[in-house]
């Protein structure tokens, strides 16, 4: 699946070397200062999609989950048709979902946008299918998951999970 943890890109060049020579506490202080500087710049110049993405990654690395989601959300609002930006935002939202918890509306909405842009996007087919099943729209869920099954290779480990979900919905319909 698409949603795996990605670290923020580390500073490169002389700046990275200077930071690496500092004691850990000073490294954190310097990094936080750089992140706050980026955040202040973006508040003054909010149209920088890549800046918002960098801020989202940095906030995630610092453990500031809500601020990370906010930054990715701003990037997604600026570039609603860019798959990479939508995927970043969806990934950040996904990390907040506890096992067994209902999919939150912002996550589902983002996955629907991804599916609109790419009708064969595997993760979007899966998660929009889950949302449809949660909403009681079994036929829509099965149709999405069947499309997903049709594109998975015969030996893919996900095939059985998708088939099991389809079978459960079909049994529940009878």
BAPA-345192 format. One record per residue (C-alpha): x, y, z. Coordinates in Angstrom, 1 decimal, always signed. Layout:
<pts>
PT        x        y        z
PT        X        Y        Z
...
</pts>
This chain:
<pts>
PT        x        y        z
PT     +0.0     +0.0     +0.0
PT     +1.0     +3.6     -0.5
PT     +0.8     +4.7     +3.1
PT     +4.2     +4.0     +4.7
PT     +6.1     +6.4     +6.8
PT     +8.4     +8.7     +5.0
PT    +10.9    +10.9     +6.8
PT    +11.5    +14.5     +5.9
PT    +14.4    +15.2     +3.6
PT    +17.4    +16.1     +5.7
PT    +19.2    +19.4     +5.1
PT    +22.0    +18.9     +2.6
PT    +25.4    +20.4     +2.2
PT    +27.3    +22.6     +4.7
PT    +24.2    +23.3     +6.7
PT    +23.7    +19.6     +7.4
PT    +27.3    +19.2     +8.3
PT    +27.1    +22.1    +10.8
PT    +24.0    +20.6    +12.4
PT    +25.5    +17.2    +12.6
PT    +28.4    +18.6    +14.7
PT    +26.1    +20.0    +17.3
PT    +25.1    +18.2    +20.5
PT    +21.6    +16.5    +20.1
PT    +19.7    +19.1    +22.1
PT    +21.2    +22.0    +20.0
PT    +20.5    +20.0    +16.8
PT    +16.8    +19.8    +17.8
PT    +16.7    +23.5    +18.7
PT    +18.3    +24.5    +15.3
PT    +15.9    +22.2    +13.4
PT    +12.9    +23.6    +15.2
PT    +14.1    +27.1    +14.4
PT    +14.4    +26.2    +10.7
PT    +10.9    +24.7    +10.7
PT     +9.4    +27.8    +12.5
PT    +11.2    +30.0    +10.0
PT     +9.7    +28.0     +7.1
PT     +6.2    +28.2     +8.7
PT     +6.5    +32.0     +9.1
PT     +7.6    +32.4     +5.5
PT     +4.6    +30.3     +4.3
PT     +2.2    +32.3     +6.4
PT     +3.5    +35.5     +4.6
PT     +3.7    +33.8     +1.2
PT     +1.0    +31.0     +1.3
PT     +1.1    +30.0     -2.3
PT     +4.2    +27.8     -2.1
PT     +2.9    +24.2     -2.6
PT     +6.4    +22.7     -2.2
PT     +7.0    +24.7     +0.9
PT     +3.8    +23.4     +2.5
PT     +4.9    +19.9     +1.6
PT     +8.3    +20.4     +3.2
PT     +6.7    +21.9     +6.3
PT     +4.3    +18.9     +6.4
PT     +7.3    +16.4     +6.3
PT     +9.2    +18.4     +8.9
PT     +6.3    +18.6    +11.3
PT     +5.8    +14.9    +10.9
PT     +9.4    +14.2    +11.8
PT     +9.1    +16.5    +14.8
PT     +6.1    +14.5    +15.9
PT     +3.7    +17.4    +15.3
PT     +1.0    +15.3    +13.6
PT     -1.9    +17.9    +13.6
PT     +0.4    +20.6    +12.3
PT     +1.7    +18.2     +9.7
PT     -1.8    +17.4     +8.5
PT     -2.6    +21.1     +8.4
PT     +0.5    +21.9     +6.2
PT     -0.3    +19.0     +3.8
PT     -3.9    +20.2     +3.7
PT     -2.8    +23.6     +2.6
PT     -0.6    +22.1     -0.1
PT     -3.6    +19.9     -1.3
PT     -5.9    +23.0     -1.4
PT     -3.3    +24.8     -3.6
PT     -2.8    +21.8     -5.9
PT     -6.0    +19.7     -5.8
PT     -5.1    +17.9     -9.0
PT     -1.6    +16.8     -8.1
PT     -1.4    +13.1     -7.2
PT     +1.8    +13.5     -5.2
PT     +0.3    +16.3     -3.1
PT     -3.0    +14.4     -2.5
PT     -1.0    +11.3     -1.6
PT     +1.0    +13.2     +1.0
PT     -2.2    +14.6     +2.5
PT     -3.9    +11.2     +2.5
PT     -0.9     +9.6     +4.0
PT     -0.8    +12.1     +6.9
PT     -4.5    +11.6     +7.5
PT     -4.2     +7.8     +7.3
PT     -1.7     +7.8    +10.1
PT     -4.3     +9.1    +12.5
PT     -6.8     +6.3    +11.9
PT     -6.8     +3.7    +14.7
PT     -7.5     +0.1    +13.7
PT    -11.2     -0.5    +13.5
PT    -12.0     +3.2    +13.5
PT    -14.4     +4.6    +10.9
PT    -12.6     +6.3     +8.1
PT    -12.6    +10.1     +8.7
PT    -14.4    +12.3     +6.1
PT    -11.3    +14.3     +5.1
PT     -9.4    +11.1     +4.3
PT    -12.3     +9.6     +2.3
PT    -12.7    +12.9     +0.4
PT     -9.0    +12.9     -0.4
PT     -9.2     +9.3     -1.6
PT    -12.2    +10.1     -3.8
PT    -10.2    +13.0     -5.4
PT     -7.3    +10.5     -6.0
PT     -9.8     +8.0     -7.5
PT    -11.2    +10.8     -9.7
PT     -7.7    +11.5    -11.0
PT     -6.7     +7.9    -11.4
PT     -9.7     +5.5    -11.6
PT     -7.3     +2.5    -11.1
PT     -5.4     +3.8     -8.1
PT     -5.2     +0.7     -5.8
PT     -5.3     +2.4     -2.5
PT     -8.1     +4.7     -3.5
PT    -10.2     +1.7     -4.8
PT     -9.6     +0.0     -1.5
PT    -10.4     +2.8     +0.9
PT    -13.3     +4.3     -1.1
PT    -14.7     +0.8     -1.2
PT    -14.4     +0.6     +2.6
PT    -16.1     +4.0     +2.9
PT    -18.9     +2.8     +0.7
PT    -19.3     -0.4     +2.8
PT    -19.3     +1.6     +6.0
PT    -22.1     +3.8     +4.5
PT    -24.1     +0.7     +3.6
PT    -23.6     +1.0     -0.1
PT    -22.6     -2.6     -0.7
PT    -23.0     -2.6     -4.5
PT    -20.7     +0.4     -4.8
PT    -18.1     -1.2     -2.5
PT    -18.2     -4.5     -4.4
PT    -17.8     -2.7     -7.7
PT    -14.7     -0.8     -6.5
PT    -13.2     -3.9     -5.0
PT    -13.9     -6.0     -8.1
PT    -12.0     -3.3    -10.1
PT     -9.1     -3.6     -7.6
PT     -9.1     -7.4     -7.9
PT     -9.1     -7.2    -11.7
PT     -5.8     -5.3    -11.6
PT     -4.0     -7.2     -8.8
PT     -1.6     -9.9    -10.0
PT     -2.8    -13.4     -9.3
PT     -0.2    -14.0     -6.7
PT     -0.6    -10.7     -4.8
PT     -1.1    -11.1     -1.1
PT     -3.8     -8.5     -1.0
PT     -6.1    -10.5     -3.3
PT     -7.4    -12.7     -0.5
PT     -8.2     -9.7     +1.7
PT    -10.1     -8.0     -1.1
PT    -12.0    -11.2     -2.0
PT    -12.8    -11.8     +1.7
PT    -14.3     -8.3     +2.0
PT    -16.4     -8.9     -1.2
PT    -17.6    -12.3     +0.1
PT    -18.6    -10.8     +3.5
PT    -20.6     -8.1     +1.8
PT    -22.3    -10.5     -0.5
PT    -23.2    -12.8     +2.5
PT    -24.6     -9.8     +4.4
PT    -26.7     -8.8     +1.4
PT    -28.5    -12.2     +1.5
</pts>
